Amino acid sequence: MPDKCPNCKQDFKQEPGYYTSALWVSYPIVLIIFIPLIVLGFTLDSLHSFFKYFYPIIIIFAFILQIPLMRIARAILLNMTIDYTTKW
Ligand SMILES: [Zn+2]
């Protein structure tokens, strides 16, 4: 993550522990993505034994999704807490 925004020179180094709260931004996003997949897994599992691989695929998908989701959550947190509309 860059120290400053290359466009507006906004300092991205906030106080210590600032990005810990990005967890609370990513948490509902994870719920929105994975609760339907888990429910779908329950449904498919009763249909055919082929879908026994559905949950391992979801777990691998969760690990792959972690890095982009972390970055998206940081960007959302910055946009929620920093006022970009003020004219300097
Ligand atoms: Zn900027």
PDB file of the backbone (N, CA, C, O) and the ligand in Angstrom, with CONECT records:
HET     ZN  A 101       1
ATOM      1  N   MET A   1       0.832  -1.183   0.000  1.00  0.00           N
ATOM      2  CA  MET A   1       0.000   0.000   0.000  1.00  0.00           C
ATOM      3  C   MET A   1       0.879   1.250   0.000  1.00  0.00           C
ATOM      4  O   MET A   1       1.807   1.342   0.804  1.00  0.00           O
ATOM      5  N   PRO A   2       0.605   2.219  -0.889  1.00  0.00           N
ATOM      6  CA  PRO A   2       1.439   3.422  -0.921  1.00  0.00           C
ATOM      7  C   PRO A   2       1.239   4.282   0.324  1.00  0.00           C
ATOM      8  O   PRO A   2       0.183   4.250   0.956  1.00  0.00           O
ATOM      9  N   ASP A   3       2.289   5.061   0.669  1.00  0.00           N
ATOM     10  CA  ASP A   3       2.201   5.941   1.842  1.00  0.00           C
ATOM     11  C   ASP A   3       1.277   7.115   1.594  1.00  0.00           C
ATOM     12  O   ASP A   3       0.556   7.549   2.493  1.00  0.00           O
ATOM     13  N   LYS A   4       1.297   7.635   0.363  1.00  0.00           N
ATOM     14  CA  LYS A   4       0.456   8.779   0.015  1.00  0.00           C
ATOM     15  C   LYS A   4      -0.250   8.512  -1.295  1.00  0.00           C
ATOM     16  O   LYS A   4       0.233   7.740  -2.124  1.00  0.00           O
ATOM     17  N   CYS A   5      -1.400   9.153  -1.484  1.00  0.00           N
ATOM     18  CA  CYS A   5      -2.112   9.052  -2.753  1.00  0.00           C
ATOM     19  C   CYS A   5      -1.311   9.789  -3.824  1.00  0.00           C
ATOM     20  O   CYS A   5      -0.909  10.931  -3.607  1.00  0.00           O
ATOM     21  N   PRO A   6      -1.070   9.154  -4.987  1.00  0.00           N
ATOM     22  CA  PRO A   6      -0.295   9.832  -6.029  1.00  0.00           C
ATOM     23  C   PRO A   6      -1.033  11.021  -6.641  1.00  0.00           C
ATOM     24  O   PRO A   6      -0.395  11.890  -7.235  1.00  0.00           O
ATOM     25  N   ASN A   7      -2.333  11.082  -6.515  1.00  0.00           N
ATOM     26  CA  ASN A   7      -3.094  12.184  -7.114  1.00  0.00           C
ATOM     27  C   ASN A   7      -3.241  13.367  -6.165  1.00  0.00           C
ATOM     28  O   ASN A   7      -2.885  14.492  -6.513  1.00  0.00           O
ATOM     29  N   CYS A   8      -3.773  13.112  -4.948  1.00  0.00           N
ATOM     30  CA  CYS A   8      -4.124  14.228  -4.063  1.00  0.00           C
ATOM     31  C   CYS A   8      -3.213  14.315  -2.845  1.00  0.00           C
ATOM     32  O   CYS A   8      -3.447  15.144  -1.965  1.00  0.00           O
ATOM     33  N   LYS A   9      -2.166  13.470  -2.771  1.00  0.00           N
ATOM     34  CA  LYS A   9      -1.195  13.486  -1.661  1.00  0.00           C
ATOM     35  C   LYS A   9      -1.830  13.225  -0.303  1.00  0.00           C
ATOM     36  O   LYS A   9      -1.268  13.604   0.725  1.00  0.00           O
ATOM     37  N   GLN A  10      -2.997  12.581  -0.287  1.00  0.00           N
ATOM     38  CA  GLN A  10      -3.614  12.194   0.985  1.00  0.00           C
ATOM     39  C   GLN A  10      -2.725  11.177   1.684  1.00  0.00           C
ATOM     40  O   GLN A  10      -2.311  10.188   1.079  1.00  0.00           O
ATOM     41  N   ASP A  11      -2.431  11.419   2.958  1.00  0.00           N
ATOM     42  CA  ASP A  11      -1.582  10.513   3.725  1.00  0.00           C
ATOM     43  C   ASP A  11      -2.382   9.271   4.092  1.00  0.00           C
ATOM     44  O   ASP A  11      -3.423   9.375   4.741  1.00  0.00           O
ATOM     45  N   PHE A  12      -1.907   8.095   3.683  1.00  0.00           N
ATOM     46  CA  PHE A  12      -2.588   6.844   3.996  1.00  0.00           C
ATOM     47  C   PHE A  12      -2.112   6.247   5.309  1.00  0.00           C
ATOM     48  O   PHE A  12      -2.681   5.262   5.780  1.00  0.00           O
ATOM     49  N   LYS A  13      -1.074   6.829   5.912  1.00  0.00           N
ATOM     50  CA  LYS A  13      -0.611   6.347   7.218  1.00  0.00           C
ATOM     51  C   LYS A  13      -1.426   7.049   8.286  1.00  0.00           C
ATOM     52  O   LYS A  13      -1.073   8.135   8.746  1.00  0.00           O
ATOM     53  N   GLN A  14      -2.519   6.415   8.672  1.00  0.00           N
ATOM     54  CA  GLN A  14      -3.361   6.966   9.728  1.00  0.00           C
ATOM     55  C   GLN A  14      -2.769   6.527  11.066  1.00  0.00           C
ATOM     56  O   GLN A  14      -1.637   6.045  11.109  1.00  0.00           O
ATOM     57  N   GLU A  15      -3.507   6.685  12.142  1.00  0.00           N
ATOM     58  CA  GLU A  15      -2.984   6.297  13.445  1.00  0.00           C
ATOM     59  C   GLU A  15      -2.787   4.775  13.506  1.00  0.00           C
ATOM     60  O   GLU A  15      -3.378   4.041  12.713  1.00  0.00           O
ATOM     61  N   PRO A  16      -1.942   4.293  14.463  1.00  0.00           N
ATOM     62  CA  PRO A  16      -1.705   2.850  14.577  1.00  0.00           C
ATOM     63  C   PRO A  16      -3.015   2.091  14.818  1.00  0.00           C
ATOM     64  O   PRO A  16      -3.852   2.527  15.609  1.00  0.00           O
ATOM     65  N   GLY A  17      -3.183   0.979  14.149  1.00  0.00           N
ATOM     66  CA  GLY A  17      -4.382   0.169  14.298  1.00  0.00           C
ATOM     67  C   GLY A  17      -5.556   0.649  13.485  1.00  0.00           C
ATOM     68  O   GLY A  17      -6.660   0.119  13.606  1.00  0.00           O
ATOM     69  N   TYR A  18      -5.327   1.657  12.652  1.00  0.00           N
ATOM     70  CA  TYR A  18      -6.427   2.220  11.851  1.00  0.00           C
ATOM     71  C   TYR A  18      -7.015   1.161  10.927  1.00  0.00           C
ATOM     72  O   TYR A  18      -8.236   1.038  10.826  1.00  0.00           O
ATOM     73  N   TYR A  19      -6.165   0.400  10.255  1.00  0.00           N
ATOM     74  CA  TYR A  19      -6.651  -0.566   9.267  1.00  0.00           C
ATOM     75  C   TYR A  19      -7.208  -1.835   9.906  1.00  0.00           C
ATOM     76  O   TYR A  19      -7.745  -2.692   9.204  1.00  0.00           O
ATOM     77  N   THR A  20      -7.089  -1.966  11.220  1.00  0.00           N
ATOM     78  CA  THR A  20      -7.741  -3.084  11.898  1.00  0.00           C
ATOM     79  C   THR A  20      -9.250  -3.011  11.711  1.00  0.00           C
ATOM     80  O   THR A  20      -9.927  -4.033  11.606  1.00  0.00           O
ATOM     81  N   SER A  21      -9.767  -1.777  11.670  1.00  0.00           N
ATOM     82  CA  SER A  21     -11.214  -1.626  11.499  1.00  0.00           C
ATOM     83  C   SER A  21     -11.670  -2.008  10.093  1.00  0.00           C
ATOM     84  O   SER A  21     -12.871  -2.122   9.849  1.00  0.00           O
ATOM     85  N   ALA A  22     -10.728  -2.207   9.162  1.00  0.00           N
ATOM     86  CA  ALA A  22     -11.108  -2.703   7.833  1.00  0.00           C
ATOM     87  C   ALA A  22     -11.674  -4.119   7.917  1.00  0.00           C
ATOM     88  O   ALA A  22     -12.390  -4.570   7.023  1.00  0.00           O
ATOM     89  N   LEU A  23     -11.337  -4.820   9.020  1.00  0.00           N
ATOM     90  CA  LEU A  23     -11.933  -6.145   9.241  1.00  0.00           C
ATOM     91  C   LEU A  23     -13.448  -6.044   9.297  1.00  0.00           C
ATOM     92  O   LEU A  23     -14.157  -6.906   8.778  1.00  0.00           O
ATOM     93  N   TRP A  24     -13.943  -4.975   9.938  1.00  0.00           N
ATOM     94  CA  TRP A  24     -15.390  -4.813  10.102  1.00  0.00           C
ATOM     95  C   TRP A  24     -16.052  -4.354   8.819  1.00  0.00           C
ATOM     96  O   TRP A  24     -17.276  -4.391   8.698  1.00  0.00           O
ATOM     97  N   VAL A  25     -15.245  -3.920   7.855  1.00  0.00           N
ATOM     98  CA  VAL A  25     -15.782  -3.607   6.531  1.00  0.00           C
ATOM     99  C   VAL A  25     -15.847  -4.882   5.694  1.00  0.00           C
ATOM    100  O   VAL A  25     -16.818  -5.111   4.973  1.00  0.00           O
ATOM    101  N   SER A  26     -14.800  -5.712   5.795  1.00  0.00           N
ATOM    102  CA  SER A  26     -14.764  -6.921   4.977  1.00  0.00           C
ATOM    103  C   SER A  26     -15.704  -8.005   5.499  1.00  0.00           C
ATOM    104  O   SER A  26     -16.151  -8.864   4.738  1.00  0.00           O
ATOM    105  N   TYR A  27     -16.004  -7.963   6.802  1.00  0.00           N
ATOM    106  CA  TYR A  27     -16.839  -9.012   7.401  1.00  0.00           C
ATOM    107  C   TYR A  27     -18.224  -9.121   6.749  1.00  0.00           C
ATOM    108  O   TYR A  27     -18.613 -10.222   6.362  1.00  0.00           O
ATOM    109  N   PRO A  28     -18.992  -8.011   6.611  1.00  0.00           N
ATOM    110  CA  PRO A  28     -20.294  -8.148   5.936  1.00  0.00           C
ATOM    111  C   PRO A  28     -20.168  -8.530   4.471  1.00  0.00           C
ATOM    112  O   PRO A  28     -21.055  -9.187   3.925  1.00  0.00           O
ATOM    113  N   ILE A  29     -19.064  -8.124   3.817  1.00  0.00           N
ATOM    114  CA  ILE A  29     -18.864  -8.509   2.416  1.00  0.00           C
ATOM    115  C   ILE A  29     -18.693 -10.021   2.322  1.00  0.00           C
ATOM    116  O   ILE A  29     -19.252 -10.671   1.438  1.00  0.00           O
ATOM    117  N   VAL A  30     -17.904 -10.571   3.256  1.00  0.00           N
ATOM    118  CA  VAL A  30     -17.699 -12.027   3.287  1.00  0.00           C
ATOM    119  C   VAL A  30     -19.021 -12.739   3.540  1.00  0.00           C
ATOM    120  O   VAL A  30     -19.312 -13.760   2.916  1.00  0.00           O
ATOM    121  N   LEU A  31     -19.824 -12.198   4.463  1.00  0.00           N
ATOM    122  CA  LEU A  31     -21.117 -12.829   4.750  1.00  0.00           C
ATOM    123  C   LEU A  31     -22.019 -12.814   3.517  1.00  0.00           C
ATOM    124  O   LEU A  31     -22.682 -13.806   3.215  1.00  0.00           O
ATOM    125  N   ILE A  32     -22.041 -11.684   2.806  1.00  0.00           N
ATOM    126  CA  ILE A  32     -22.888 -11.560   1.619  1.00  0.00           C
ATOM    127  C   ILE A  32     -22.465 -12.556   0.544  1.00  0.00           C
ATOM    128  O   ILE A  32     -23.309 -13.081  -0.181  1.00  0.00           O
ATOM    129  N   ILE A  33     -21.157 -12.819   0.437  1.00  0.00           N
ATOM    130  CA  ILE A  33     -20.666 -13.742  -0.591  1.00  0.00           C
ATOM    131  C   ILE A  33     -20.862 -15.197  -0.171  1.00  0.00           C
ATOM    132  O   ILE A  33     -21.306 -16.019  -0.972  1.00  0.00           O
ATOM    133  N   PHE A  34     -20.530 -15.523   1.093  1.00  0.00           N
ATOM    134  CA  PHE A  34     -20.405 -16.935   1.453  1.00  0.00           C
ATOM    135  C   PHE A  34     -21.659 -17.567   2.045  1.00  0.00           C
ATOM    136  O   PHE A  34     -21.820 -18.784   1.953  1.00  0.00           O
ATOM    137  N   ILE A  35     -22.548 -16.793   2.644  1.00  0.00           N
ATOM    138  CA  ILE A  35     -23.784 -17.409   3.152  1.00  0.00           C
ATOM    139  C   ILE A  35     -24.604 -18.017   2.011  1.00  0.00           C
ATOM    140  O   ILE A  35     -25.077 -19.144   2.158  1.00  0.00           O
ATOM    141  N   PRO A  36     -24.796 -17.323   0.875  1.00  0.00           N
ATOM    142  CA  PRO A  36     -25.508 -17.990  -0.226  1.00  0.00           C
ATOM    143  C   PRO A  36     -24.776 -19.221  -0.751  1.00  0.00           C
ATOM    144  O   PRO A  36     -25.416 -20.203  -1.128  1.00  0.00           O
ATOM    145  N   LEU A  37     -23.413 -19.182  -0.782  1.00  0.00           N
ATOM    146  CA  LEU A  37     -22.665 -20.351  -1.252  1.00  0.00           C
ATOM    147  C   LEU A  37     -22.832 -21.537  -0.306  1.00  0.00           C
ATOM    148  O   LEU A  37     -22.939 -22.676  -0.761  1.00  0.00           O
ATOM    149  N   ILE A  38     -22.857 -21.287   1.005  1.00  0.00           N
ATOM    150  CA  ILE A  38     -23.022 -22.365   1.981  1.00  0.00           C
ATOM    151  C   ILE A  38     -24.424 -22.963   1.866  1.00  0.00           C
ATOM    152  O   ILE A  38     -24.589 -24.182   1.905  1.00  0.00           O
ATOM    153  N   VAL A  39     -25.432 -22.100   1.723  1.00  0.00           N
ATOM    154  CA  VAL A  39     -26.800 -22.588   1.549  1.00  0.00           C
ATOM    155  C   VAL A  39     -26.907 -23.385   0.253  1.00  0.00           C
ATOM    156  O   VAL A  39     -27.558 -24.429   0.208  1.00  0.00           O
ATOM    157  N   LEU A  40     -26.256 -22.880  -0.811  1.00  0.00           N
ATOM    158  CA  LEU A  40     -26.242 -23.604  -2.081  1.00  0.00           C
ATOM    159  C   LEU A  40     -25.561 -24.967  -1.926  1.00  0.00           C
ATOM    160  O   LEU A  40     -25.982 -25.956  -2.526  1.00  0.00           O
ATOM    161  N   GLY A  41     -24.498 -25.000  -1.110  1.00  0.00           N
ATOM    162  CA  GLY A  41     -23.802 -26.256  -0.862  1.00  0.00           C
ATOM    163  C   GLY A  41     -24.687 -27.277  -0.171  1.00  0.00           C
ATOM    164  O   GLY A  41     -24.656 -28.458  -0.517  1.00  0.00           O
ATOM    165  N   PHE A  42     -25.480 -26.836   0.807  1.00  0.00           N
ATOM    166  CA  PHE A  42     -26.429 -27.742   1.471  1.00  0.00           C
ATOM    167  C   PHE A  42     -27.430 -28.298   0.465  1.00  0.00           C
ATOM    168  O   PHE A  42     -27.766 -29.482   0.494  1.00  0.00           O
ATOM    169  N   THR A  43     -27.904 -27.423  -0.429  1.00  0.00           N
ATOM    170  CA  THR A  43     -28.913 -27.826  -1.409  1.00  0.00           C
ATOM    171  C   THR A  43     -28.336 -28.817  -2.414  1.00  0.00           C
ATOM    172  O   THR A  43     -28.954 -29.838  -2.716  1.00  0.00           O
ATOM    173  N   LEU A  44     -27.136 -28.505  -2.932  1.00  0.00           N
ATOM    174  CA  LEU A  44     -26.535 -29.366  -3.952  1.00  0.00           C
ATOM    175  C   LEU A  44     -26.096 -30.701  -3.368  1.00  0.00           C
ATOM    176  O   LEU A  44     -26.125 -31.724  -4.053  1.00  0.00           O
ATOM    177  N   ASP A  45     -25.691 -30.689  -2.102  1.00  0.00           N
ATOM    178  CA  ASP A  45     -25.195 -31.909  -1.480  1.00  0.00           C
ATOM    179  C   ASP A  45     -26.277 -32.982  -1.430  1.00  0.00           C
ATOM    180  O   ASP A  45     -25.973 -34.172  -1.521  1.00  0.00           O
ATOM    181  N   SER A  46     -27.522 -32.581  -1.287  1.00  0.00           N
ATOM    182  CA  SER A  46     -28.609 -33.556  -1.234  1.00  0.00           C
ATOM    183  C   SER A  46     -28.986 -34.056  -2.630  1.00  0.00           C
ATOM    184  O   SER A  46     -29.697 -35.053  -2.757  1.00  0.00           O
ATOM    185  N   LEU A  47     -28.515 -33.373  -3.678  1.00  0.00           N
ATOM    186  CA  LEU A  47     -28.888 -33.759  -5.038  1.00  0.00           C
ATOM    187  C   LEU A  47     -28.014 -34.872  -5.592  1.00  0.00           C
ATOM    188  O   LEU A  47     -28.530 -35.846  -6.140  1.00  0.00           O
ATOM    189  N   HIS A  48     -26.681 -34.742  -5.456  1.00  0.00           N
ATOM    190  CA  HIS A  48     -25.785 -35.693  -6.094  1.00  0.00           C
ATOM    191  C   HIS A  48     -24.472 -35.748  -5.319  1.00  0.00           C
ATOM    192  O   HIS A  48     -24.056 -34.749  -4.732  1.00  0.00           O
ATOM    193  N   SER A  49     -23.815 -36.911  -5.312  1.00  0.00           N
ATOM    194  CA  SER A  49     -22.569 -37.059  -4.566  1.00  0.00           C
ATOM    195  C   SER A  49     -21.418 -36.302  -5.222  1.00  0.00           C
ATOM    196  O   SER A  49     -20.391 -36.066  -4.586  1.00  0.00           O
ATOM    197  N   PHE A  50     -21.580 -35.916  -6.502  1.00  0.00           N
ATOM    198  CA  PHE A  50     -20.551 -35.142  -7.196  1.00  0.00           C
ATOM    199  C   PHE A  50     -20.253 -33.842  -6.456  1.00  0.00           C
ATOM    200  O   PHE A  50     -19.125 -33.351  -6.494  1.00  0.00           O
ATOM    201  N   PHE A  51     -21.253 -33.284  -5.786  1.00  0.00           N
ATOM    202  CA  PHE A  51     -21.104 -31.978  -5.137  1.00  0.00           C
ATOM    203  C   PHE A  51     -20.403 -32.061  -3.787  1.00  0.00           C
ATOM    204  O   PHE A  51     -20.376 -31.082  -3.041  1.00  0.00           O
ATOM    205  N   LYS A  52     -19.828 -33.235  -3.463  1.00  0.00           N
ATOM    206  CA  LYS A  52     -19.049 -33.325  -2.228  1.00  0.00           C
ATOM    207  C   LYS A  52     -17.783 -32.475  -2.316  1.00  0.00           C
ATOM    208  O   LYS A  52     -17.173 -32.162  -1.294  1.00  0.00           O
ATOM    209  N   TYR A  53     -17.383 -32.097  -3.541  1.00  0.00           N
ATOM    210  CA  TYR A  53     -16.206 -31.241  -3.711  1.00  0.00           C
ATOM    211  C   TYR A  53     -16.560 -29.765  -3.636  1.00  0.00           C
ATOM    212  O   TYR A  53     -15.682 -28.913  -3.767  1.00  0.00           O
ATOM    213  N   PHE A  54     -17.818 -29.455  -3.428  1.00  0.00           N
ATOM    214  CA  PHE A  54     -18.251 -28.049  -3.444  1.00  0.00           C
ATOM    215  C   PHE A  54     -17.624 -27.265  -2.295  1.00  0.00           C
ATOM    216  O   PHE A  54     -17.143 -26.152  -2.509  1.00  0.00           O
ATOM    217  N   TYR A  55     -17.617 -27.821  -1.078  1.00  0.00           N
ATOM    218  CA  TYR A  55     -17.081 -27.081   0.069  1.00  0.00           C
ATOM    219  C   TYR A  55     -15.567 -26.896   0.006  1.00  0.00           C
ATOM    220  O   TYR A  55     -15.085 -25.809   0.328  1.00  0.00           O
ATOM    221  N   PRO A  56     -14.791 -27.912  -0.397  1.00  0.00           N
ATOM    222  CA  PRO A  56     -13.349 -27.632  -0.571  1.00  0.00           C
ATOM    223  C   PRO A  56     -13.083 -26.538  -1.604  1.00  0.00           C
ATOM    224  O   PRO A  56     -12.153 -25.749  -1.441  1.00  0.00           O
ATOM    225  N   ILE A  57     -13.886 -26.485  -2.659  1.00  0.00           N
ATOM    226  CA  ILE A  57     -13.726 -25.434  -3.663  1.00  0.00           C
ATOM    227  C   ILE A  57     -14.053 -24.073  -3.045  1.00  0.00           C
ATOM    228  O   ILE A  57     -13.366 -23.088  -3.315  1.00  0.00           O
ATOM    229  N   ILE A  58     -15.092 -24.017  -2.222  1.00  0.00           N
ATOM    230  CA  ILE A  58     -15.445 -22.757  -1.550  1.00  0.00           C
ATOM    231  C   ILE A  58     -14.308 -22.305  -0.624  1.00  0.00           C
ATOM    232  O   ILE A  58     -14.003 -21.115  -0.553  1.00  0.00           O
ATOM    233  N   ILE A  59     -13.691 -23.243   0.076  1.00  0.00           N
ATOM    234  CA  ILE A  59     -12.598 -22.886   0.987  1.00  0.00           C
ATOM    235  C   ILE A  59     -11.406 -22.345   0.205  1.00  0.00           C
ATOM    236  O   ILE A  59     -10.803 -21.351   0.612  1.00  0.00           O
ATOM    237  N   ILE A  60     -11.056 -22.985  -0.913  1.00  0.00           N
ATOM    238  CA  ILE A  60      -9.967 -22.485  -1.760  1.00  0.00           C
ATOM    239  C   ILE A  60     -10.329 -21.107  -2.306  1.00  0.00           C
ATOM    240  O   ILE A  60      -9.486 -20.210  -2.340  1.00  0.00           O
ATOM    241  N   PHE A  61     -11.571 -20.938  -2.730  1.00  0.00           N
ATOM    242  CA  PHE A  61     -12.056 -19.653  -3.224  1.00  0.00           C
ATOM    243  C   PHE A  61     -11.929 -18.576  -2.153  1.00  0.00           C
ATOM    244  O   PHE A  61     -11.591 -17.433  -2.464  1.00  0.00           O
ATOM    245  N   ALA A  62     -12.194 -18.926  -0.899  1.00  0.00           N
ATOM    246  CA  ALA A  62     -12.095 -17.963   0.206  1.00  0.00           C
ATOM    247  C   ALA A  62     -10.654 -17.510   0.402  1.00  0.00           C
ATOM    248  O   ALA A  62     -10.398 -16.330   0.638  1.00  0.00           O
ATOM    249  N   PHE A  63      -9.708 -18.451   0.303  1.00  0.00           N
ATOM    250  CA  PHE A  63      -8.297 -18.073   0.456  1.00  0.00           C
ATOM    251  C   PHE A  63      -7.847 -17.178  -0.698  1.00  0.00           C
ATOM    252  O   PHE A  63      -7.112 -16.215  -0.484  1.00  0.00           O
ATOM    253  N   ILE A  64      -8.287 -17.493  -1.925  1.00  0.00           N
ATOM    254  CA  ILE A  64      -7.908 -16.679  -3.084  1.00  0.00           C
ATOM    255  C   ILE A  64      -8.514 -15.283  -2.969  1.00  0.00           C
ATOM    256  O   ILE A  64      -7.883 -14.292  -3.334  1.00  0.00           O
ATOM    257  N   LEU A  65      -9.724 -15.215  -2.465  1.00  0.00           N
ATOM    258  CA  LEU A  65     -10.450 -13.947  -2.393  1.00  0.00           C
ATOM    259  C   LEU A  65      -9.944 -13.040  -1.281  1.00  0.00           C
ATOM    260  O   LEU A  65     -10.274 -11.854  -1.257  1.00  0.00           O
ATOM    261  N   GLN A  66      -9.146 -13.576  -0.358  1.00  0.00           N
ATOM    262  CA  GLN A  66      -8.781 -12.819   0.832  1.00  0.00           C
ATOM    263  C   GLN A  66      -7.983 -11.558   0.518  1.00  0.00           C
ATOM    264  O   GLN A  66      -8.260 -10.499   1.081  1.00  0.00           O
ATOM    265  N   ILE A  67      -6.993 -11.656  -0.374  1.00  0.00           N
ATOM    266  CA  ILE A  67      -6.123 -10.504  -0.640  1.00  0.00           C
ATOM    267  C   ILE A  67      -6.886  -9.381  -1.345  1.00  0.00           C
ATOM    268  O   ILE A  67      -6.826  -8.244  -0.877  1.00  0.00           O
ATOM    269  N   PRO A  68      -7.599  -9.638  -2.447  1.00  0.00           N
ATOM    270  CA  PRO A  68      -8.345  -8.526  -3.045  1.00  0.00           C
ATOM    271  C   PRO A  68      -9.417  -7.976  -2.121  1.00  0.00           C
ATOM    272  O   PRO A  68      -9.687  -6.775  -2.132  1.00  0.00           O
ATOM    273  N   LEU A  69     -10.033  -8.840  -1.320  1.00  0.00           N
ATOM    274  CA  LEU A  69     -11.069  -8.368  -0.402  1.00  0.00           C
ATOM    275  C   LEU A  69     -10.490  -7.455   0.679  1.00  0.00           C
ATOM    276  O   LEU A  69     -11.121  -6.475   1.074  1.00  0.00           O
ATOM    277  N   MET A  70      -9.289  -7.780   1.154  1.00  0.00           N
ATOM    278  CA  MET A  70      -8.616  -6.949   2.147  1.00  0.00           C
ATOM    279  C   MET A  70      -8.337  -5.561   1.572  1.00  0.00           C
ATOM    280  O   MET A  70      -8.522  -4.554   2.255  1.00  0.00           O
ATOM    281  N   ARG A  71      -7.893  -5.509   0.319  1.00  0.00           N
ATOM    282  CA  ARG A  71      -7.586  -4.220  -0.315  1.00  0.00           C
ATOM    283  C   ARG A  71      -8.856  -3.425  -0.562  1.00  0.00           C
ATOM    284  O   ARG A  71      -8.880  -2.210  -0.366  1.00  0.00           O
ATOM    285  N   ILE A  72      -9.909  -4.104  -0.989  1.00  0.00           N
ATOM    286  CA  ILE A  72     -11.186  -3.417  -1.216  1.00  0.00           C
ATOM    287  C   ILE A  72     -11.721  -2.861   0.100  1.00  0.00           C
ATOM    288  O   ILE A  72     -12.240  -1.745   0.141  1.00  0.00           O
ATOM    289  N   ALA A  73     -11.593  -3.641   1.179  1.00  0.00           N
ATOM    290  CA  ALA A  73     -12.089  -3.189   2.482  1.00  0.00           C
ATOM    291  C   ALA A  73     -11.312  -1.966   2.959  1.00  0.00           C
ATOM    292  O   ALA A  73     -11.903  -1.053   3.536  1.00  0.00           O
ATOM    293  N   ARG A  74      -9.988  -1.929   2.727  1.00  0.00           N
ATOM    294  CA  ARG A  74      -9.198  -0.750   3.093  1.00  0.00           C
ATOM    295  C   ARG A  74      -9.636   0.461   2.296  1.00  0.00           C
ATOM    296  O   ARG A  74      -9.756   1.556   2.846  1.00  0.00           O
ATOM    297  N   ALA A  75      -9.877   0.280   1.008  1.00  0.00           N
ATOM    298  CA  ALA A  75     -10.312   1.396   0.166  1.00  0.00           C
ATOM    299  C   ALA A  75     -11.676   1.908   0.613  1.00  0.00           C
ATOM    300  O   ALA A  75     -11.895   3.119   0.647  1.00  0.00           O
ATOM    301  N   ILE A  76     -12.586   1.017   0.954  1.00  0.00           N
ATOM    302  CA  ILE A  76     -13.909   1.430   1.428  1.00  0.00           C
ATOM    303  C   ILE A  76     -13.777   2.175   2.749  1.00  0.00           C
ATOM    304  O   ILE A  76     -14.433   3.195   2.956  1.00  0.00           O
ATOM    305  N   LEU A  77     -12.923   1.663   3.654  1.00  0.00           N
ATOM    306  CA  LEU A  77     -12.715   2.319   4.943  1.00  0.00           C
ATOM    307  C   LEU A  77     -12.150   3.725   4.761  1.00  0.00           C
ATOM    308  O   LEU A  77     -12.604   4.663   5.417  1.00  0.00           O
ATOM    309  N   LEU A  78     -11.161   3.880   3.874  1.00  0.00           N
ATOM    310  CA  LEU A  78     -10.596   5.209   3.627  1.00  0.00           C
ATOM    311  C   LEU A  78     -11.655   6.148   3.073  1.00  0.00           C
ATOM    312  O   LEU A  78     -11.723   7.308   3.479  1.00  0.00           O
ATOM    313  N   ASN A  79     -12.480   5.667   2.154  1.00  0.00           N
ATOM    314  CA  ASN A  79     -13.512   6.516   1.575  1.00  0.00           C
ATOM    315  C   ASN A  79     -14.622   6.827   2.567  1.00  0.00           C
ATOM    316  O   ASN A  79     -15.315   7.834   2.420  1.00  0.00           O
ATOM    317  N   MET A  80     -14.806   5.969   3.588  1.00  0.00           N
ATOM    318  CA  MET A  80     -15.819   6.248   4.599  1.00  0.00           C
ATOM    319  C   MET A  80     -15.326   7.255   5.627  1.00  0.00           C
ATOM    320  O   MET A  80     -16.131   7.998   6.188  1.00  0.00           O
ATOM    321  N   THR A  81     -14.011   7.299   5.890  1.00  0.00           N
ATOM    322  CA  THR A  81     -13.503   8.106   6.999  1.00  0.00           C
ATOM    323  C   THR A  81     -12.797   9.387   6.563  1.00  0.00           C
ATOM    324  O   THR A  81     -12.639  10.293   7.380  1.00  0.00           O
ATOM    325  N   ILE A  82     -12.370   9.494   5.319  1.00  0.00           N
ATOM    326  CA  ILE A  82     -11.650  10.689   4.865  1.00  0.00           C
ATOM    327  C   ILE A  82     -12.580  11.508   3.979  1.00  0.00           C
ATOM    328  O   ILE A  82     -13.225  10.981   3.073  1.00  0.00           O
ATOM    329  N   ASP A  83     -12.633  12.798   4.259  1.00  0.00           N
ATOM    330  CA  ASP A  83     -13.501  13.699   3.498  1.00  0.00           C
ATOM    331  C   ASP A  83     -12.762  14.136   2.239  1.00  0.00           C
ATOM    332  O   ASP A  83     -11.842  14.951   2.306  1.00  0.00           O
ATOM    333  N   TYR A  84     -13.160  13.601   1.102  1.00  0.00           N
ATOM    334  CA  TYR A  84     -12.508  13.964  -0.162  1.00  0.00           C
ATOM    335  C   TYR A  84     -13.224  15.123  -0.846  1.00  0.00           C
ATOM    336  O   TYR A  84     -12.786  15.575  -1.905  1.00  0.00           O
ATOM    337  N   THR A  85     -14.310  15.609  -0.267  1.00  0.00           N
ATOM    338  CA  THR A  85     -15.075  16.655  -0.934  1.00  0.00           C
ATOM    339  C   THR A  85     -14.589  18.051  -0.586  1.00  0.00           C
ATOM    340  O   THR A  85     -14.917  19.012  -1.281  1.00  0.00           O
ATOM    341  N   THR A  86     -13.796  18.176   0.501  1.00  0.00           N
ATOM    342  CA  THR A  86     -13.339  19.494   0.931  1.00  0.00           C
ATOM    343  C   THR A  86     -12.369  20.073  -0.096  1.00  0.00           C
ATOM    344  O   THR A  86     -11.444  19.392  -0.537  1.00  0.00           O
ATOM    345  N   LYS A  87     -12.584  21.320  -0.471  1.00  0.00           N
ATOM    346  CA  LYS A  87     -11.656  22.012  -1.377  1.00  0.00           C
ATOM    347  C   LYS A  87     -10.574  22.685  -0.551  1.00  0.00           C
ATOM    348  O   LYS A  87     -10.874  23.448   0.368  1.00  0.00           O
ATOM    349  N   TRP A  88      -9.320  22.408  -0.873  1.00  0.00           N
ATOM    350  CA  TRP A  88      -8.209  22.977  -0.098  1.00  0.00           C
ATOM    351  C   TRP A  88      -7.745  24.264  -0.728  1.00  0.00           C
ATOM    352  O   TRP A  88      -6.817  24.898  -0.226  1.00  0.00           O
TER     353      TRP A  88
HETATM  354 ZN    ZN A 101      -6.193  10.750  -3.806  1.00  0.00          ZN2+
END
